[in-house]
Amino acid sequence: MSSLSDSEAKEFHSAYLTGFSGFLAIALVAHWLLYTWKPWF
Amino acid sequence: MHRLWMLFDPRQVMTGIAVALLTLALTIHFILLSTDRYNWLGDPDGGGLAVSTHQEAMPPARS
């Protein structure tokens, strides 16, 4: 078990989701740019 | 869902994600580099090699 309390886990989780959605947004833009350049389907 | 972080230590999870993501990214970029269509470095019609391997014939030997 990790040593996080419930509230700490909640706090980390919200930061984690923020980071993940940022990563997702960048990845989507990158893939869209690439697809408009050279589609792979 | 957040209780996940009471099960797994965030530091280990974040380190694991970083290592896995870096490996995946390197793999994909090198795979793309090895293709003709998505090689963004080599010259476009050079058949993938940045430097062409075509060699001219030897000039005639001087007498």
Backbone of each chain as nested JSON, in Angstrom:
{
  "chains": [
    {"id": "A", "residues": [
      {"number": 1, "name": "MET", "atoms": {"N": [0.847, -1.175, 0.0], "CA": [0.0, 0.0, 0.0], "C": [0.891, 1.236, 0.0]}},
      {"number": 2, "name": "SER", "atoms": {"N": [0.421, 2.316, -0.678], "CA": [1.223, 3.534, -0.616], "C": [0.822, 4.295, 0.633]}},
      {"number": 3, "name": "SER", "atoms": {"N": [1.61, 5.309, 1.005], "CA": [1.391, 5.965, 2.302], "C": [0.473, 7.168, 2.155]}},
      {"number": 4, "name": "LEU", "atoms": {"N": [-0.307, 7.231, 1.048], "CA": [-1.143, 8.41, 0.837], "C": [-2.46, 8.265, 1.585]}},
      {"number": 5, "name": "SER", "atoms": {"N": [-2.923, 9.394, 2.108], "CA": [-4.257, 9.406, 2.732], "C": [-5.274, 9.593, 1.616]}},
      {"number": 6, "name": "ASP", "atoms": {"N": [-6.555, 9.462, 1.973], "CA": [-7.595, 9.586, 0.96], "C": [-7.541, 10.959, 0.286]}},
      {"number": 7, "name": "SER", "atoms": {"N": [-7.374, 12.01, 1.095], "CA": [-7.394, 13.366, 0.516], "C": [-6.153, 13.586, -0.347]}},
      {"number": 8, "name": "GLU", "atoms": {"N": [-4.989, 13.035, 0.093], "CA": [-3.782, 13.196, -0.724], "C": [-3.942, 12.464, -2.045]}},
      {"number": 9, "name": "ALA", "atoms": {"N": [-4.572, 11.293, -1.992], "CA": [-4.776, 10.524, -3.221], "C": [-5.677, 11.318, -4.165]}},
      {"number": 10, "name": "LYS", "atoms": {"N": [-6.694, 11.944, -3.592], "CA": [-7.616, 12.745, -4.422], "C": [-6.878, 13.9, -5.058]}},
      {"number": 11, "name": "GLU", "atoms": {"N": [-6.017, 14.547, -4.261], "CA": [-5.28, 15.705, -4.756], "C": [-4.342, 15.282, -5.886]}},
      {"number": 12, "name": "PHE", "atoms": {"N": [-3.634, 14.161, -5.661], "CA": [-2.704, 13.707, -6.705], "C": [-3.466, 13.315, -7.947]}},
      {"number": 13, "name": "HIS", "atoms": {"N": [-4.617, 12.677, -7.745], "CA": [-5.389, 12.191, -8.893], "C": [-5.82, 13.349, -9.78]}},
      {"number": 14, "name": "SER", "atoms": {"N": [-6.227, 14.449, -9.173], "CA": [-6.675, 15.581, -10.012], "C": [-5.475, 16.146, -10.78]}},
      {"number": 15, "name": "ALA", "atoms": {"N": [-4.311, 16.197, -10.137], "CA": [-3.124, 16.689, -10.859], "C": [-2.765, 15.72, -11.976]}},
      {"number": 16, "name": "TYR", "atoms": {"N": [-2.892, 14.423, -11.674], "CA": [-2.563, 13.408, -12.673], "C": [-3.475, 13.549, -13.886]}},
      {"number": 17, "name": "LEU", "atoms": {"N": [-4.77, 13.745, -13.643], "CA": [-5.722, 13.865, -14.758], "C": [-5.438, 15.118, -15.58]}},
      {"number": 18, "name": "THR", "atoms": {"N": [-5.048, 16.205, -14.902], "CA": [-4.712, 17.425, -15.646], "C": [-3.545, 17.149, -16.586]}},
      {"number": 19, "name": "GLY", "atoms": {"N": [-2.519, 16.516, -16.029], "CA": [-1.337, 16.231, -16.84], "C": [-1.673, 15.317, -17.996]}},
      {"number": 20, "name": "PHE", "atoms": {"N": [-2.492, 14.305, -17.708], "CA": [-2.837, 13.351, -18.752], "C": [-3.634, 14.021, -19.862]}},
      {"number": 21, "name": "SER", "atoms": {"N": [-4.583, 14.905, -19.512], "CA": [-5.386, 15.533, -20.568], "C": [-4.521, 16.481, -21.388]}},
      {"number": 22, "name": "GLY", "atoms": {"N": [-3.515, 17.093, -20.767], "CA": [-2.584, 17.92, -21.534], "C": [-1.813, 17.076, -22.535]}},
      {"number": 23, "name": "PHE", "atoms": {"N": [-1.333, 15.927, -22.056], "CA": [-0.583, 15.007, -22.925], "C": [-1.471, 14.553, -24.074]}},
      {"number": 24, "name": "LEU", "atoms": {"N": [-2.722, 14.245, -23.757], "CA": [-3.657, 13.763, -24.778], "C": [-3.897, 14.833, -25.835]}},
      {"number": 25, "name": "ALA", "atoms": {"N": [-4.067, 16.095, -25.369], "CA": [-4.329, 17.186, -26.311], "C": [-3.149, 17.337, -27.271]}},
      {"number": 26, "name": "ILE", "atoms": {"N": [-1.924, 17.309, -26.719], "CA": [-0.735, 17.467, -27.575], "C": [-0.66, 16.305, -28.565]}},
      {"number": 27, "name": "ALA", "atoms": {"N": [-0.929, 15.095, -28.074], "CA": [-0.829, 13.919, -28.953], "C": [-1.859, 13.999, -30.074]}},
      {"number": 28, "name": "LEU", "atoms": {"N": [-3.076, 14.449, -29.743], "CA": [-4.13, 14.536, -30.763], "C": [-3.751, 15.548, -31.836]}},
      {"number": 29, "name": "VAL", "atoms": {"N": [-3.209, 16.703, -31.397], "CA": [-2.822, 17.726, -32.374], "C": [-1.709, 17.179, -33.261]}},
      {"number": 30, "name": "ALA", "atoms": {"N": [-0.723, 16.5, -32.64], "CA": [0.411, 15.973, -33.415], "C": [-0.076, 14.967, -34.446]}},
      {"number": 31, "name": "HIS", "atoms": {"N": [-0.951, 14.062, -34.004], "CA": [-1.438, 13.056, -34.95], "C": [-2.275, 13.685, -36.039]}},
      {"number": 32, "name": "TRP", "atoms": {"N": [-3.062, 14.724, -35.699], "CA": [-3.888, 15.375, -36.716], "C": [-2.996, 16.06, -37.761]}},
      {"number": 33, "name": "LEU", "atoms": {"N": [-1.945, 16.739, -37.282], "CA": [-1.028, 17.411, -38.216], "C": [-0.388, 16.379, -39.144]}},
      {"number": 34, "name": "LEU", "atoms": {"N": [0.028, 15.25, -38.509], "CA": [0.707, 14.239, -39.318], "C": [-0.256, 13.674, -40.351]}},
      {"number": 35, "name": "TYR", "atoms": {"N": [-1.52, 13.478, -39.917], "CA": [-2.486, 12.859, -40.836], "C": [-2.786, 13.777, -42.014]}},
      {"number": 36, "name": "THR", "atoms": {"N": [-2.836, 15.082, -41.747], "CA": [-3.104, 16.005, -42.866], "C": [-1.878, 16.04, -43.794]}},
      {"number": 37, "name": "TRP", "atoms": {"N": [-0.69, 15.759, -43.239], "CA": [0.514, 15.752, -44.072], "C": [0.574, 14.465, -44.888]}},
      {"number": 38, "name": "LYS", "atoms": {"N": [0.505, 13.339, -44.219], "CA": [0.588, 12.05, -44.927], "C": [-0.337, 11.053, -44.221]}},
      {"number": 39, "name": "PRO", "atoms": {"N": [-1.56, 10.872, -44.725], "CA": [-2.49, 9.941, -44.083], "C": [-1.969, 8.528, -44.112]}},
      {"number": 40, "name": "TRP", "atoms": {"N": [-2.344, 7.779, -43.049], "CA": [-1.843, 6.409, -43.035], "C": [-2.967, 5.402, -43.197]}},
      {"number": 41, "name": "PHE", "atoms": {"N": [-4.168, 5.908, -43.53], "CA": [-5.253, 4.953, -43.869], "C": [-5.714, 5.286, -45.262]}}
    ]},
    {"id": "B", "residues": [
      {"number": 1, "name": "MET", "atoms": {"N": [-11.898, 6.077, -7.983], "CA": [-10.777, 5.996, -8.916], "C": [-9.49, 6.533, -8.261]}},
      {"number": 2, "name": "HIS", "atoms": {"N": [-9.658, 7.591, -7.484], "CA": [-8.471, 8.205, -6.882], "C": [-7.819, 7.292, -5.858]}},
      {"number": 3, "name": "ARG", "atoms": {"N": [-8.607, 6.297, -5.401], "CA": [-8.039, 5.4, -4.376], "C": [-6.9, 4.56, -4.939]}},
      {"number": 4, "name": "LEU", "atoms": {"N": [-6.806, 4.616, -6.251], "CA": [-5.694, 3.917, -6.91], "C": [-4.36, 4.316, -6.287]}},
      {"number": 5, "name": "TRP", "atoms": {"N": [-4.253, 5.63, -5.923], "CA": [-2.984, 6.133, -5.424], "C": [-2.76, 5.776, -3.962]}},
      {"number": 6, "name": "MET", "atoms": {"N": [-3.765, 5.157, -3.356], "CA": [-3.544, 4.613, -2.012], "C": [-3.027, 3.186, -2.126]}},
      {"number": 7, "name": "LEU", "atoms": {"N": [-3.203, 2.633, -3.377], "CA": [-2.749, 1.263, -3.622], "C": [-1.332, 1.293, -4.18]}},
      {"number": 8, "name": "PHE", "atoms": {"N": [-1.143, 2.19, -5.163], "CA": [0.176, 2.253, -5.807], "C": [0.839, 3.582, -5.463]}},
      {"number": 9, "name": "ASP", "atoms": {"N": [2.119, 3.539, -5.213], "CA": [2.857, 4.74, -4.866], "C": [3.007, 5.614, -6.116]}},
      {"number": 10, "name": "PRO", "atoms": {"N": [2.506, 6.868, -6.089], "CA": [2.589, 7.732, -7.267], "C": [3.995, 7.856, -7.842]}},
      {"number": 11, "name": "ARG", "atoms": {"N": [5.026, 7.907, -6.966], "CA": [6.38, 8.1, -7.498], "C": [6.776, 6.929, -8.385]}},
      {"number": 12, "name": "GLN", "atoms": {"N": [6.435, 5.711, -7.934], "CA": [6.82, 4.548, -8.751], "C": [6.009, 4.523, -10.038]}},
      {"number": 13, "name": "VAL", "atoms": {"N": [4.723, 4.858, -9.931], "CA": [3.875, 4.833, -11.123], "C": [4.364, 5.865, -12.136]}},
      {"number": 14, "name": "MET", "atoms": {"N": [4.668, 7.08, -11.651], "CA": [5.104, 8.123, -12.57], "C": [6.432, 7.76, -13.224]}},
      {"number": 15, "name": "THR", "atoms": {"N": [7.343, 7.141, -12.44], "CA": [8.634, 6.723, -13.021], "C": [8.395, 5.66, -14.076]}},
      {"number": 16, "name": "GLY", "atoms": {"N": [7.544, 4.701, -13.762], "CA": [7.256, 3.636, -14.718], "C": [6.653, 4.178, -15.987]}},
      {"number": 17, "name": "ILE", "atoms": {"N": [5.717, 5.136, -15.843], "CA": [5.085, 5.729, -17.029], "C": [6.126, 6.437, -17.868]}},
      {"number": 18, "name": "ALA", "atoms": {"N": [7.037, 7.181, -17.203], "CA": [8.044, 7.939, -17.954], "C": [8.929, 6.994, -18.757]}},
      {"number": 19, "name": "VAL", "atoms": {"N": [9.388, 5.922, -18.113], "CA": [10.286, 4.992, -18.796], "C": [9.554, 4.306, -19.952]}},
      {"number": 20, "name": "ALA", "atoms": {"N": [8.317, 3.859, -19.683], "CA": [7.555, 3.161, -20.73], "C": [7.277, 4.096, -21.906]}},
      {"number": 21, "name": "LEU", "atoms": {"N": [6.903, 5.348, -21.587], "CA": [6.561, 6.302, -22.64], "C": [7.777, 6.641, -23.477]}},
      {"number": 22, "name": "LEU", "atoms": {"N": [8.927, 6.81, -22.819], "CA": [10.152, 7.141, -23.545], "C": [10.53, 5.992, -24.488]}},
      {"number": 23, "name": "THR", "atoms": {"N": [10.436, 4.765, -23.977], "CA": [10.777, 3.61, -24.815], "C": [9.848, 3.528, -26.016]}},
      {"number": 24, "name": "LEU", "atoms": {"N": [8.555, 3.705, -25.75], "CA": [7.575, 3.637, -26.842], "C": [7.829, 4.726, -27.87]}},
      {"number": 25, "name": "ALA", "atoms": {"N": [8.116, 5.934, -27.39], "CA": [8.33, 7.065, -28.303], "C": [9.56, 6.816, -29.167]}},
      {"number": 26, "name": "LEU", "atoms": {"N": [10.664, 6.342, -28.543], "CA": [11.883, 6.069, -29.321], "C": [11.606, 5.0, -30.363]}},
      {"number": 27, "name": "THR", "atoms": {"N": [10.898, 3.941, -29.934], "CA": [10.605, 2.849, -30.867], "C": [9.831, 3.361, -32.071]}},
      {"number": 28, "name": "ILE", "atoms": {"N": [8.757, 4.094, -31.801], "CA": [7.903, 4.554, -32.902], "C": [8.66, 5.495, -33.818]}},
      {"number": 29, "name": "HIS", "atoms": {"N": [9.465, 6.422, -33.231], "CA": [10.167, 7.36, -34.107], "C": [11.163, 6.624, -35.001]}},
      {"number": 30, "name": "PHE", "atoms": {"N": [11.848, 5.621, -34.449], "CA": [12.821, 4.911, -35.288], "C": [12.123, 4.03, -36.313]}},
      {"number": 31, "name": "ILE", "atoms": {"N": [10.937, 3.485, -35.943], "CA": [10.199, 2.706, -36.943], "C": [9.818, 3.617, -38.101]}},
      {"number": 32, "name": "LEU", "atoms": {"N": [9.315, 4.812, -37.774], "CA": [8.91, 5.723, -38.839], "C": [10.112, 6.13, -39.694]}},
      {"number": 33, "name": "LEU", "atoms": {"N": [11.245, 6.334, -39.033], "CA": [12.449, 6.721, -39.788], "C": [12.858, 5.623, -40.756]}},
      {"number": 34, "name": "SER", "atoms": {"N": [12.501, 4.363, -40.418], "CA": [12.953, 3.26, -41.283], "C": [12.026, 3.098, -42.484]}},
      {"number": 35, "name": "THR", "atoms": {"N": [10.945, 3.876, -42.536], "CA": [10.045, 3.754, -43.695], "C": [10.4, 4.828, -44.731]}},
      {"number": 36, "name": "ASP", "atoms": {"N": [9.959, 4.592, -45.967], "CA": [10.184, 5.613, -46.997], "C": [9.201, 6.765, -46.815]}},
      {"number": 37, "name": "ARG", "atoms": {"N": [7.917, 6.382, -46.506], "CA": [6.875, 7.404, -46.511], "C": [7.072, 8.41, -45.382]}},
      {"number": 38, "name": "TYR", "atoms": {"N": [7.469, 7.905, -44.224], "CA": [7.486, 8.815, -43.064], "C": [8.883, 9.186, -42.633]}},
      {"number": 39, "name": "ASN", "atoms": {"N": [9.877, 8.932, -43.496], "CA": [11.236, 9.352, -43.13], "C": [11.36, 10.84, -43.404]}},
      {"number": 40, "name": "TRP", "atoms": {"N": [11.515, 11.621, -42.341], "CA": [11.57, 13.058, -42.491], "C": [12.993, 13.577, -42.548]}},
      {"number": 41, "name": "LEU", "atoms": {"N": [13.994, 12.643, -42.574], "CA": [15.393, 13.104, -42.571], "C": [16.047, 12.889, -43.927]}},
      {"number": 42, "name": "GLY", "atoms": {"N": [15.922, 11.65, -44.443], "CA": [16.626, 11.327, -45.687], "C": [16.122, 12.186, -46.832]}},
      {"number": 43, "name": "ASP", "atoms": {"N": [16.89, 12.228, -47.956], "CA": [16.391, 13.055, -49.074], "C": [15.207, 12.32, -49.701]}},
      {"number": 44, "name": "PRO", "atoms": {"N": [14.192, 13.073, -50.194], "CA": [12.898, 12.477, -50.539], "C": [13.014, 11.28, -51.473]}},
      {"number": 45, "name": "ASP", "atoms": {"N": [13.804, 11.375, -52.571], "CA": [13.805, 10.226, -53.494], "C": [15.118, 9.466, -53.385]}},
      {"number": 46, "name": "GLY", "atoms": {"N": [15.733, 9.547, -52.239], "CA": [17.038, 8.897, -52.106], "C": [16.912, 7.47, -51.678]}},
      {"number": 47, "name": "GLY", "atoms": {"N": [15.681, 6.958, -51.65], "CA": [15.516, 5.557, -51.264], "C": [15.911, 5.358, -49.816]}},
      {"number": 48, "name": "GLY", "atoms": {"N": [15.761, 6.41, -49.019], "CA": [15.943, 6.261, -47.581], "C": [17.343, 6.557, -47.12]}},
      {"number": 49, "name": "LEU", "atoms": {"N": [18.359, 6.405, -47.944], "CA": [19.712, 6.696, -47.461], "C": [19.962, 8.195, -47.608]}},
      {"number": 50, "name": "ALA", "atoms": {"N": [20.44, 8.819, -46.544], "CA": [20.66, 10.265, -46.598], "C": [21.705, 10.536, -47.667]}},
      {"number": 51, "name": "VAL", "atoms": {"N": [22.769, 9.663, -47.724], "CA": [23.826, 9.891, -48.723], "C": [23.645, 8.813, -49.797]}},
      {"number": 52, "name": "SER", "atoms": {"N": [23.589, 9.23, -51.054], "CA": [23.364, 8.246, -52.121], "C": [24.575, 7.319, -52.228]}},
      {"number": 53, "name": "THR", "atoms": {"N": [24.32, 6.034, -52.569], "CA": [25.435, 5.069, -52.639], "C": [25.89, 4.904, -54.091]}},
      {"number": 54, "name": "HIS", "atoms": {"N": [25.362, 5.775, -54.999], "CA": [25.742, 5.637, -56.415], "C": [27.179, 6.11, -56.592]}},
      {"number": 55, "name": "GLN", "atoms": {"N": [28.021, 5.308, -57.223], "CA": [29.428, 5.72, -57.403], "C": [29.726, 5.837, -58.895]}},
      {"number": 56, "name": "GLU", "atoms": {"N": [30.453, 6.897, -59.294], "CA": [30.82, 7.059, -60.703], "C": [31.928, 6.053, -61.056]}},
      {"number": 57, "name": "ALA", "atoms": {"N": [32.064, 5.786, -62.373], "CA": [33.098, 4.846, -62.825], "C": [34.472, 5.492, -62.638]}},
      {"number": 58, "name": "MET", "atoms": {"N": [35.536, 4.655, -62.622], "CA": [36.902, 5.164, -62.48], "C": [37.269, 5.94, -63.752]}},
      {"number": 59, "name": "PRO", "atoms": {"N": [37.928, 7.082, -63.616], "CA": [38.398, 7.781, -64.83], "C": [39.473, 6.936, -65.519]}},
      {"number": 60, "name": "PRO", "atoms": {"N": [39.668, 7.086, -66.856], "CA": [40.695, 6.283, -67.567], "C": [42.077, 6.512, -66.959]}},
      {"number": 61, "name": "ALA", "atoms": {"N": [42.873, 5.401, -66.864], "CA": [44.213, 5.522, -66.248], "C": [45.124, 6.336, -67.156]}},
      {"number": 62, "name": "ARG", "atoms": {"N": [45.943, 7.218, -66.547], "CA": [46.86, 8.029, -67.37], "C": [47.968, 7.123, -67.884]}},
      {"number": 63, "name": "SER", "atoms": {"N": [48.421, 7.312, -69.133], "CA": [49.456, 6.425, -69.705], "C": [50.817, 6.806, -69.158]}}
    ]}
  ]
}
